[in-house]
Amino acid sequence: MRIDILTLLPGLLESPLGYSIIKRARDKGVVDIRVHNVREYGRGSYRQVDDYAFGGGAGMVMMIAPVFELIENLKAERQYDEIIYLTPDGERLAQPAVNRFSTMVNIMILCGHYKGVDHRIREHLITKEISIGDYVLSGGELAAAVLVDAVVRVIPGAISDETSALTDSFQDRLLAPPVYTRPEEFNGWRVPDVLLSGNHKLIAEWQEEQALIRTKLLRPDLLNE
Ligand code: 6GU
């Protein structure tokens, strides 16, 4: 899978995409992530990428031409399954969309900044608008890191233990059960006996029950979807 990310702040993205599962997936060739600096397509000797909003109001708007040119250059090289714009007024991201993105061949992600991008980009080039939650970030970069992390970890081959991503919270619409490791007792706090029993059927039943209890308690909304 190939992911092209378009941003005004490439530095903000490179670090979060350089560790752990994403780094290993990139090193293995499971995913090819390219970060493109929109400023390289900026106008004039100052490489201008933003301008005042028509109609007034505070805040700058990302200009149409630099973003258009970069997107068109990329589209000339390959076909994109989805061109995603990250914006707080997009569709709220959840696991089903993440799983769908993970099956795609090429996706492009545009990070919004300032007051956002000229709306004509959204009308004519963007195929999907995504938000990562009901709060406002300074730009789409951290949202892009969240989206890419979520997508890459479910690509087959990204995680060595292939069942691991499937046992994540949300994959079965349930929160994950609690987990423990050694020692069996710490400060008098014991690991639940069933997990030490060696009875795999009993353990699986306990984990399923815990997942259901925790979902009912913490996220009852997930059970009514
Ligand atoms: Cl995708 N972008 C920004 N700027 N803020 C957000 C967001 C995205 N998702 C939630 N808040």
Boltz pocket constraint, residues with backbone or C-beta under 6 A from the ligand:
constraints:
  - pocket:
      binder: B
      contacts: [[A, 85], [A, 86], [A, 87], [A, 88], [A, 112], [A, 130], [A, 131], [A, 132], [A, 133], [A, 134], [A, 135], [A, 136], [A, 137], [A, 138], [A, 139], [A, 140], [A, 143]]
      max_distance: 6.0
